[in-house]
């Protein structure tokens, strides 16, 4: 059962097959729906489509494909929780749009495979590359338009890290855990760093908040890697410990961020649901 500050209560049935990772995903989806409800998801989708503009009809097939991606679904609630905790949640809609755009552009690029994987150098492949590039360009324009220039450097570093991770994964046989950290967890890391920068926090706090995002991202993403699910708990533990240090100053109780971190914990055995 999840109890929220506004007295909303969601009942979650115990997992039937003792699958704790499945239970975590279910609870994450429920919390995500609760967090996102205040930000009108249909309106946010409208903003996202408007941002892309006249290219939407061409991009829509990719948009439909991405809807069940864990990272895609996790981004809005994570951004809302990270920004709300620091008291700058009015910036959440802008950054949801920005980080969704970043992930979407990268997702489209990943549809282009190597020749060894059967990729044909046809117009479809060229279009995927061009659309991905277009979205990355639009992404930088969004940062400028939103007067978020101070986020440009960490954002550029994130893009480099993601691309490095893809090269390491596909060309250098990097381990799956390393690939997840660079390709996916770097998104969460930069989200938390962005929130701390926007909130005007000092460097020491920014670094700690950034590490919180990295560990939370690893905990979320590793639940989707069959061979690495057992490693998710160490990252959740690290995220929880960092959060405790941070929260010693603010002493916020029952925050959305705290709930999000707890949802990634092992909580109970034998398929029981987490109690928050």
Secondary structure, DSSP 4 states (H G I P E B T S, - for coil): -EE-TTS-EE--PPPSS--HHHHHHHHHHHHHHHHHHTT-HHHHHHHHHHHHGGGHHHHHHHHHHHTT-HHHHHHHHHHHHHHHHTT-GGGHHHHHHHHHHHHHHHHHHHT---GGGT---SHHHHHHHHHHHHHHHHHHHHHHHTT-GGGHHHHHHHHHHHHHHHHHHHHS---HHHHHIIIIIHHHHHHHHHHHHHTT--HHHHHHHHHHHHHHHHHHHHTT-GGGGGGHHHHHHHHHHHHHHHHHHH---S-HHHHHHHHTS---STTPPP--
